[in-house]
Amino acid sequence: MKKTLLIVLCLVLSLSMFSGVSFAAGSVNTQADFLNQKGILTGSNGDLMLNQKFPVEQLMTILARLSGEEATAKNFKGTANFKDVPKSRWSAPYIAWAKSTGLAKGNSDGTIGYKDNVTAQRLAAFLLRILGYDDVAYKDVMQASKDLGLFDLVSVYSSEQLLRGDVAKIIYQALYTHIKGGDKLGVKLGLVTDTEEAELEPADISKISSPAVVYIEVYDSSNQLSATGSGFIVDKSGKIVTNYHVISQAASAKVYLVDGTTYNVASVLAYNKDRDVAVLKINGSNLPTVVLGDSGSVMNGQKVVAIGSPKGMQNSISSGLISNKDRIIENQHYLQTDAAISPGSSGGALLNYKAEVVGVTCAMLLDSQNINLAIPINDIKQYINGSMNISLADLSKMNKPAVPTGLRIKATSSDRIDIGWDQVSGADYYYVYYSDYPNGPFCYFDNDDGSKMAIHYKGDYSTYLMDIDSNTTVYFKVTAVTNGVESDFSSVISA
């Protein structure tokens, strides 16, 4: 029997939800300043002009610096023979050099569009050539950049024109990317060490990962909204990781992407009640996905970001630290973090500053400040390729405890009623519901934070209701809960 005495599982149980987006602020200045200090990105009178467009000819100078060939390019005597580049243009030597090295290939009409603003696709093509991936077709450069971990250009920028600040972020990432068959680009240039890792700003992590973090609404057998939670997509066809307790009582569920797209949950591919993990399937294609990291490499004090839907507020982001990478509670391993999570964050993504998921947010410690827990992602990976393919309704039926019986009530004063029931074998605790009407709507006994109150069996009478108007009839019903799964309702009793 699993008894969670100190842990409040982060699951909203409410009929009134909010919807919204909350993003932490971030800045490109750190990366841009680094590039400026290293002589890669220059400005004018101390202004790096990060909000301005970035024409192709300016990119040629950066390519020369990233190749370690700026002096050669600046004094290059050859000609590029691009129709649109005047020989007297200041950038003509750089462009001619870039063509001679194979970095600049030009357009089919014999031009290079030197005044055109750089797009994500074009920048990806140039950087892949710098890194030695000359064989990647232009149409494939976006996906290739993502696969290399260069930067998630596909989901963040698509083919839009980039600002100088955007270019700075991507080039900064390129310095920490390995040249094909060799060292990191920045190591080759003497700009970074082999042990250094690039860090993204929280705003960039949000841009990269939020499209793949989903909001989940759970419905009971009466098609009433009963709970909400979070999850994240790990496969383009629609595999979603979440917590088991998010969907343990679901007859059906809906998944909402941040772009507003909605999917019904088709099936459950894998689950483990004790580890509180479930893998859901929606019927999608070419969906955004997160990148899974290595939770075994997480360190105490490491910066992390949590993305989820607390209180139904879709894709909220918070940042913090790994407080303890080896927190053991009830013989289970967790990552402890002070990154803020709240009811509804269950199943959300805990990411490192490389935008890699290192944990699944699942719980917070009761009556504490910023003691939050996540399941290490390495413990989750074994379930991702599950093939159970059972419906939510069938899963709920398989795991439901018996319905409480023998309901009884006793008036102990003019405004207090004690409520009791027979003990259900294997039940961890119970929920009690009350209403002024025999057919509802029913409210549940709740905690200060609005979550359902777990009531433990105490014998003949286990709980009570106070401040009752003597002229009012109150109706009660009870459910049993085992391993987070709630039974069907008991019969209704009145007082």
C-alpha positions as CSV (number, residue, x, y, z in Angstrom):
1,M,0.0,0.0,0.0
2,K,1.5,3.4,-1.0
3,K,1.1,6.0,1.7
4,T,2.1,9.5,0.6
5,L,1.9,11.5,3.8
6,L,4.1,14.5,3.0
7,I,3.8,14.8,-0.7
8,V,1.0,16.7,-2.4
9,L,0.8,15.4,-6.0
10,C,0.5,18.3,-8.4
11,L,-2.9,17.6,-9.9
12,V,-5.7,20.2,-10.2
13,L,-9.1,18.9,-9.5
14,S,-11.5,21.7,-10.4
15,L,-14.4,22.7,-12.6
16,S,-13.0,26.2,-13.1
17,M,-9.9,26.5,-15.2
18,F,-7.7,29.3,-16.4
19,S,-5.9,29.4,-19.7
20,G,-2.9,31.5,-20.5
21,V,0.8,31.7,-21.2
22,S,3.5,32.9,-18.8
23,F,7.1,33.2,-19.9
24,A,10.1,34.3,-18.0
25,A,12.2,37.1,-19.4
26,G,15.5,36.4,-21.1
27,S,18.2,38.2,-22.9
28,V,20.6,37.6,-25.8
29,N,23.1,40.1,-24.4
30,T,25.1,37.5,-22.6
31,Q,25.8,35.5,-25.8
32,A,26.3,38.6,-27.9
33,D,28.7,40.2,-25.4
34,F,30.7,37.0,-25.4
35,L,30.9,37.0,-29.2
36,N,31.9,40.6,-29.1
37,Q,34.7,40.0,-26.6
38,K,36.0,37.2,-28.8
39,G,36.0,39.3,-31.9
40,I,33.3,37.4,-33.7
41,L,30.5,39.9,-33.6
42,T,31.2,43.6,-33.8
43,G,29.1,46.7,-33.6
44,S,29.4,50.5,-33.8
45,N,30.4,52.7,-30.9
46,G,29.7,49.9,-28.4
47,D,26.2,49.2,-29.9
48,L,25.8,45.6,-31.1
49,M,22.5,46.6,-32.8
50,L,20.8,43.4,-31.8
51,N,17.4,44.4,-32.9
52,Q,18.4,45.2,-36.5
53,K,18.3,42.9,-39.5
54,F,21.4,41.0,-40.5
55,P,22.3,41.2,-44.3
56,V,24.2,38.3,-46.0
57,E,27.3,40.4,-46.6
58,Q,27.8,41.0,-42.9
59,L,27.4,37.3,-42.3
60,M,30.4,36.7,-44.7
61,T,32.7,38.5,-42.2
62,I,31.5,36.3,-39.4
63,L,32.0,33.1,-41.5
64,A,35.6,34.3,-42.1
65,R,36.2,34.7,-38.3
66,L,34.6,31.4,-37.5
67,S,37.0,29.8,-40.1
68,G,40.0,31.6,-38.6
69,E,40.6,33.2,-41.9
70,E,39.5,36.8,-41.5
71,A,42.8,38.4,-42.6
72,T,42.8,36.1,-45.7
73,A,39.2,37.0,-46.6
74,K,39.6,40.7,-46.0
75,N,42.6,40.8,-48.5
76,F,41.3,38.2,-50.9
77,K,42.2,39.1,-54.5
78,G,39.9,36.8,-56.4
79,T,36.4,37.6,-57.7
80,A,33.2,35.8,-56.9
81,N,31.5,36.6,-60.2
82,F,28.1,37.0,-58.6
83,K,26.0,39.3,-60.8
84,D,24.8,41.4,-58.0
85,V,28.0,42.1,-56.1
86,P,29.9,45.3,-57.3
87,K,33.7,44.7,-57.3
88,S,34.1,47.9,-55.4
89,R,31.7,46.8,-52.6
90,W,33.5,46.5,-49.2
91,S,32.2,43.0,-48.8
92,A,33.3,41.8,-52.2
93,P,36.6,40.2,-51.0
94,Y,34.8,38.4,-48.2
95,I,32.2,37.1,-50.6
96,A,34.8,36.0,-53.1
97,W,36.7,34.2,-50.4
98,A,33.6,32.5,-49.2
99,K,32.8,31.2,-52.7
100,S,36.4,30.0,-53.2
101,T,36.1,27.9,-50.0
102,G,32.7,26.5,-50.9
103,L,30.9,28.3,-48.0
104,A,28.9,30.5,-50.3
105,K,27.3,28.8,-53.3
106,G,25.0,31.5,-54.6
107,N,21.6,31.3,-56.2
108,S,20.6,29.6,-59.4
109,D,20.3,33.0,-61.2
110,G,24.0,33.8,-60.6
111,T,23.4,36.1,-57.6
112,I,24.0,35.7,-53.9
113,G,21.6,38.3,-52.6
114,Y,24.3,40.1,-50.6
115,K,21.9,42.7,-49.3
116,D,19.2,40.2,-48.4
117,N,18.5,39.7,-44.7
118,V,19.7,36.3,-43.4
119,T,17.1,33.7,-42.8
120,A,17.3,30.8,-40.4
121,Q,17.6,28.3,-43.3
122,R,20.4,30.2,-44.9
123,L,22.3,30.7,-41.7
124,A,21.9,26.9,-41.0
125,A,23.4,26.1,-44.4
126,F,26.4,28.3,-43.8
127,L,27.1,27.0,-40.3
128,L,26.8,23.4,-41.4
129,R,29.4,24.0,-44.1
130,I,31.7,25.6,-41.4
131,L,31.2,22.5,-39.3
132,G,32.1,20.2,-42.2
133,Y,28.7,19.1,-43.3
134,D,28.9,20.1,-46.9
135,D,26.9,17.1,-48.1
136,V,23.6,18.3,-46.5
137,A,21.1,19.4,-49.1
138,Y,19.8,22.9,-48.7
139,K,16.2,21.7,-48.1
140,D,17.4,19.5,-45.2
141,V,19.6,22.0,-43.4
142,M,17.0,23.0,-40.8
143,Q,16.4,19.4,-39.6
144,A,20.1,18.6,-39.8
145,S,20.9,21.5,-37.5
146,K,18.3,20.3,-35.0
147,D,19.6,16.8,-35.2
148,L,23.2,18.0,-34.5
149,G,22.0,20.0,-31.5
150,L,23.2,23.2,-33.1
151,F,20.0,25.0,-32.3
152,D,16.4,24.2,-32.8
153,L,16.1,26.4,-35.8
154,V,13.1,24.5,-37.1
155,S,10.6,25.2,-34.2
156,V,12.1,28.5,-33.1
157,Y,12.7,30.5,-36.3
158,S,11.5,28.4,-39.2
159,S,12.5,30.3,-42.4
160,E,11.9,33.8,-41.1
161,Q,14.5,36.6,-41.4
162,L,16.7,36.9,-38.4
163,L,17.7,39.9,-36.2
164,R,21.4,40.3,-35.2
165,G,20.4,39.1,-31.7
166,D,19.0,35.9,-33.2
167,V,22.1,35.3,-35.2
168,A,24.2,35.8,-32.1
169,K,22.3,33.1,-30.2
170,I,22.8,30.6,-33.0
171,I,26.4,31.3,-33.6
172,Y,27.1,31.1,-29.9
173,Q,25.6,27.6,-30.0
174,A,27.7,26.7,-33.0
175,L,30.9,27.4,-31.0
176,Y,29.9,24.5,-28.7
177,T,29.0,22.1,-31.6
178,H,31.5,19.6,-32.8
179,I,33.1,19.9,-36.2
180,K,32.4,16.7,-38.2
181,G,34.9,14.2,-36.8
182,G,36.6,16.7,-34.6
183,D,36.6,19.1,-31.7
184,K,34.0,21.7,-30.9
185,L,34.3,24.7,-33.3
186,G,35.1,27.0,-30.4
187,V,37.8,24.7,-29.2
188,K,39.4,24.8,-32.6
189,L,39.3,28.6,-32.6
190,G,40.7,28.8,-29.0
191,L,37.5,30.5,-27.8
192,V,36.2,27.8,-25.4
193,T,37.5,24.8,-23.6
194,D,36.4,21.2,-24.3
195,T,34.7,20.9,-21.0
196,E,32.6,24.0,-21.4
197,E,28.9,23.7,-22.3
198,A,26.7,26.4,-23.9
199,E,23.8,27.6,-21.8
200,L,20.6,29.0,-23.2
201,E,18.5,31.8,-21.6
202,P,15.2,30.7,-20.1
203,A,13.4,32.6,-22.9
204,D,15.2,30.6,-25.5
205,I,14.5,27.3,-23.7
206,S,10.8,28.3,-23.7
207,K,10.9,29.0,-27.4
208,I,12.5,25.7,-28.1
209,S,10.6,23.4,-25.8
210,S,7.2,25.0,-25.0
211,P,5.6,23.9,-28.4
212,A,6.1,20.3,-27.2
213,V,4.8,20.7,-23.6
214,V,1.1,20.0,-23.5
215,Y,-1.8,20.8,-21.2
216,I,-4.0,17.8,-20.4
217,E,-7.7,17.9,-19.4
218,V,-9.1,14.7,-17.8
219,Y,-12.8,13.8,-17.9
220,D,-14.8,11.3,-15.9
221,S,-17.3,8.7,-17.1
222,S,-20.0,11.4,-17.1
223,N,-17.8,13.5,-19.4
224,Q,-17.2,16.1,-16.6
225,L,-13.9,17.8,-16.3
226,S,-12.3,16.2,-13.2
227,A,-8.6,17.1,-13.4
228,T,-5.9,18.8,-15.3
229,G,-2.2,18.2,-15.7
230,S,0.8,18.5,-18.0
231,G,2.9,16.4,-20.3
232,F,5.4,16.6,-23.1
233,I,5.7,15.1,-26.6
234,V,8.6,12.7,-27.2
235,D,7.8,11.4,-30.6
236,K,6.5,13.2,-33.7
237,S,3.7,10.7,-34.1
238,G,2.2,11.7,-30.7
239,K,3.8,9.9,-27.8
240,I,3.3,11.9,-24.6
241,V,5.0,11.4,-21.2
242,T,3.0,12.4,-18.1
243,N,2.4,11.2,-14.6
244,Y,0.3,8.2,-14.0
245,H,-1.7,10.0,-11.3
246,V,-2.8,12.6,-13.9
247,I,-4.8,10.0,-15.9
248,S,-5.4,7.2,-13.4
249,Q,-9.1,8.0,-13.1
250,A,-9.7,9.2,-16.6
251,A,-12.5,7.9,-18.8
252,S,-11.2,10.2,-21.5
253,A,-8.7,13.1,-21.9
254,K,-7.8,15.9,-24.2
255,V,-4.4,17.3,-25.0
256,Y,-3.8,21.0,-25.9
257,L,-0.7,22.2,-27.7
258,V,0.4,25.8,-27.1
259,D,-0.6,26.7,-30.7
260,G,-4.2,25.8,-29.8
261,T,-4.4,22.4,-31.6
262,T,-6.4,19.9,-29.6
263,Y,-6.2,16.1,-29.7
264,N,-8.1,13.3,-27.9
265,V,-6.0,10.8,-26.1
266,A,-6.2,7.6,-28.2
267,S,-4.6,5.1,-25.8
268,V,-2.1,4.4,-23.0
269,L,1.1,2.9,-24.3
270,A,2.8,2.2,-21.0
271,Y,2.4,3.0,-17.3
272,N,3.8,2.3,-13.9
273,K,1.8,3.2,-10.8
274,D,4.7,3.0,-8.4
275,R,7.0,5.2,-10.5
276,D,4.0,7.5,-11.4
277,V,4.7,7.5,-15.1
278,A,2.4,7.0,-18.1
279,V,3.0,7.3,-21.8
280,L,-0.1,8.4,-23.8
281,K,-0.7,8.3,-27.6
282,I,-2.5,11.0,-29.6
283,N,-3.0,10.5,-33.4
284,G,-0.7,13.2,-34.8
285,S,2.1,13.6,-37.3
286,N,5.2,15.8,-37.5
287,L,4.5,17.1,-34.0
288,P,7.0,19.2,-32.1
289,T,9.1,17.2,-29.6
290,V,11.4,17.8,-26.7
291,V,15.0,16.6,-26.5
292,L,15.6,14.1,-23.7
293,G,18.7,14.7,-21.7
294,D,20.7,12.6,-19.2
295,S,19.5,12.9,-15.6
296,G,22.5,11.0,-14.5
297,S,24.7,14.0,-15.3
298,V,22.6,16.5,-13.3
299,M,24.5,18.2,-10.5
300,N,23.5,19.9,-7.3
301,G,23.2,23.6,-7.9
302,Q,22.6,23.2,-11.6
303,K,20.2,25.7,-13.2
304,V,16.9,24.2,-14.5
305,V,13.6,25.4,-16.0
306,A,10.2,23.9,-15.4
307,I,7.5,24.1,-18.0
308,G,3.9,23.0,-17.4
309,S,0.3,24.1,-16.8
310,P,-0.2,24.9,-13.1
311,K,-3.8,25.7,-12.2
312,G,-4.6,25.2,-15.9
313,M,-2.3,28.2,-17.0
314,Q,-0.9,26.6,-20.1
315,N,2.8,26.6,-20.7
316,S,4.0,28.5,-17.7
317,I,7.8,28.6,-17.2
318,S,9.8,29.0,-14.0
319,S,13.5,28.7,-13.2
320,G,15.5,27.5,-10.3
321,L,18.2,25.1,-9.2
322,I,18.7,21.4,-8.6
323,S,18.5,21.4,-4.8
324,N,19.4,17.7,-4.5
325,K,19.9,15.3,-7.3
326,D,19.5,12.2,-5.2
327,R,16.4,12.8,-3.0
328,I,14.9,9.5,-1.8
329,I,11.3,9.5,-0.6
330,E,9.4,6.3,0.1
331,N,12.3,4.4,-1.6
332,Q,11.9,6.3,-4.9
333,H,14.5,8.5,-6.4
334,Y,13.7,12.1,-7.3
335,L,15.4,15.3,-8.4
336,Q,14.6,18.0,-5.8
337,T,14.3,21.5,-7.3
338,D,13.2,25.0,-6.2
339,A,11.9,25.8,-9.6
340,A,8.3,26.7,-8.9
341,I,5.6,24.1,-9.6
342,S,1.9,24.1,-8.5
343,P,-1.2,21.8,-8.7
344,G,-1.5,21.1,-12.5
345,S,2.3,21.0,-13.1
346,S,2.2,17.2,-12.8
347,G,3.7,15.6,-15.9
348,G,5.5,18.8,-17.0
349,A,9.1,19.1,-18.2
350,L,12.1,19.9,-16.0
351,L,14.9,21.0,-18.4
352,N,18.5,21.9,-18.1
353,Y,19.9,25.0,-19.7
354,K,20.6,23.1,-23.0
355,A,16.8,22.7,-23.4
356,E,17.1,19.0,-22.6
357,V,14.4,17.3,-20.4
358,V,16.1,15.9,-17.3
359,G,13.0,15.2,-15.2
360,V,9.2,15.0,-15.1
361,T,7.7,17.4,-12.5
362,C,5.4,15.4,-10.2
363,A,5.0,16.7,-6.6
364,M,5.8,19.3,-4.0
365,L,6.3,18.9,-0.3
366,L,3.4,19.9,1.9
367,D,3.7,23.0,4.0
368,S,7.1,23.9,2.5
369,Q,8.6,26.6,0.4
370,N,10.1,25.6,-3.0
371,I,10.7,21.9,-2.2
372,N,9.5,20.4,-5.4
373,L,10.2,17.0,-7.0
374,A,10.7,15.6,-10.4
375,I,11.2,12.0,-11.6
376,P,14.6,11.6,-13.3
377,I,14.1,11.2,-17.1
378,N,16.5,8.2,-17.2
379,D,13.9,6.4,-15.1
380,I,11.2,7.2,-17.7
381,K,13.0,6.3,-20.9
382,Q,12.3,2.6,-20.6
383,Y,8.6,3.2,-20.9
384,I,8.6,5.4,-24.1
385,N,8.5,2.5,-26.5
386,G,5.7,0.7,-24.7
387,S,3.0,-1.0,-26.7
388,M,0.1,-1.8,-24.3
389,N,-2.3,0.3,-26.3
390,I,-5.2,0.3,-23.9
391,S,-7.9,2.9,-23.5
392,L,-8.1,5.3,-20.6
393,A,-11.5,4.0,-19.7
394,D,-10.2,0.4,-19.6
395,L,-7.2,1.5,-17.5
396,S,-9.4,3.3,-15.0
397,K,-11.6,0.2,-14.6
398,M,-8.6,-2.1,-14.1
399,N,-7.3,-0.1,-11.2
400,K,-10.4,1.1,-9.3
401,P,-10.7,0.0,-5.7
402,A,-14.0,-1.2,-4.3
403,V,-16.9,1.3,-3.6
404,P,-17.3,2.2,0.1
405,T,-20.4,0.8,1.8
406,G,-22.1,1.1,5.1
407,L,-22.3,4.9,5.1
408,R,-23.5,6.4,8.3
409,I,-24.0,9.8,9.9
410,K,-24.4,11.1,13.4
411,A,-25.4,14.5,14.6
412,T,-23.1,15.4,17.5
413,S,-24.3,18.9,18.0
414,S,-26.8,21.3,16.4
415,D,-24.3,22.3,13.7
416,R,-22.0,19.2,13.4
417,I,-22.4,15.9,11.6
418,D,-20.0,13.0,11.9
419,I,-19.6,10.8,8.8
420,G,-18.4,7.2,8.7
421,W,-18.3,4.2,6.4
422,D,-16.9,0.6,6.3
423,Q,-13.2,0.2,5.6
424,V,-12.3,-0.7,2.0
425,S,-9.6,-3.3,1.8
426,G,-6.4,-1.8,0.3
427,A,-7.6,1.8,0.3
428,D,-5.0,4.4,1.2
429,Y,-7.5,7.1,2.0
430,Y,-11.0,8.4,1.1
431,Y,-12.6,11.5,-0.5
432,V,-15.9,12.8,1.0
433,Y,-18.4,14.8,-1.1
434,Y,-21.4,16.8,0.0
435,S,-24.3,18.8,-1.6
436,D,-27.5,20.5,-0.7
437,Y,-29.3,18.4,-3.3
438,P,-29.6,14.6,-3.7
439,N,-28.4,14.7,-7.3
440,G,-25.7,17.3,-6.8
441,P,-23.7,19.2,-7.8
442,F,-21.4,17.8,-5.1
443,C,-18.4,19.6,-3.6
444,Y,-15.5,17.7,-2.0
445,F,-13.8,18.3,1.4
446,D,-10.8,20.3,0.4
447,N,-7.4,21.4,1.7
448,D,-6.4,25.1,2.0
449,D,-4.9,25.0,-1.6
450,G,-8.2,23.8,-3.0
451,S,-7.1,20.2,-3.6
452,K,-9.1,17.2,-2.5
453,M,-8.6,16.3,1.2
454,A,-7.3,12.8,1.8
455,I,-9.3,11.4,4.7
456,H,-7.9,8.3,6.5
457,Y,-10.1,5.7,8.0
458,K,-10.5,6.2,11.7
459,G,-13.1,3.6,12.7
460,D,-16.8,4.2,13.0
461,Y,-16.6,7.9,12.1
462,S,-13.7,9.3,10.1
463,T,-14.6,12.9,9.5
464,Y,-17.2,15.6,10.1
465,L,-18.9,18.7,8.7
466,M,-19.4,21.8,10.8
467,D,-21.5,25.0,10.6
468,I,-24.6,23.3,9.2
469,D,-27.9,25.1,9.2
470,S,-30.3,23.0,11.2
471,N,-33.0,23.6,8.6
472,T,-30.9,22.3,5.8
473,T,-30.6,18.8,4.5
474,V,-27.1,17.8,3.5
475,Y,-26.3,14.8,1.2
476,F,-23.0,12.9,1.3
477,K,-21.2,10.3,-0.7
478,V,-17.7,8.8,-0.4
479,T,-15.0,7.3,-2.6
480,A,-12.0,5.1,-1.8
481,V,-8.5,5.8,-3.2
482,T,-5.7,3.2,-3.8
483,N,-2.4,4.2,-5.4
484,G,-4.0,7.4,-6.6
485,V,-7.0,5.7,-8.3
486,E,-10.4,6.7,-7.1
487,S,-13.3,4.3,-6.8
488,D,-16.8,4.9,-8.1
489,F,-19.1,6.9,-5.8
490,S,-20.9,5.2,-2.9
491,S,-24.6,5.5,-2.4
492,V,-25.9,8.9,-1.2
493,I,-26.8,9.4,2.5
494,S,-28.5,12.5,3.9
495,A,-28.8,14.2,7.2
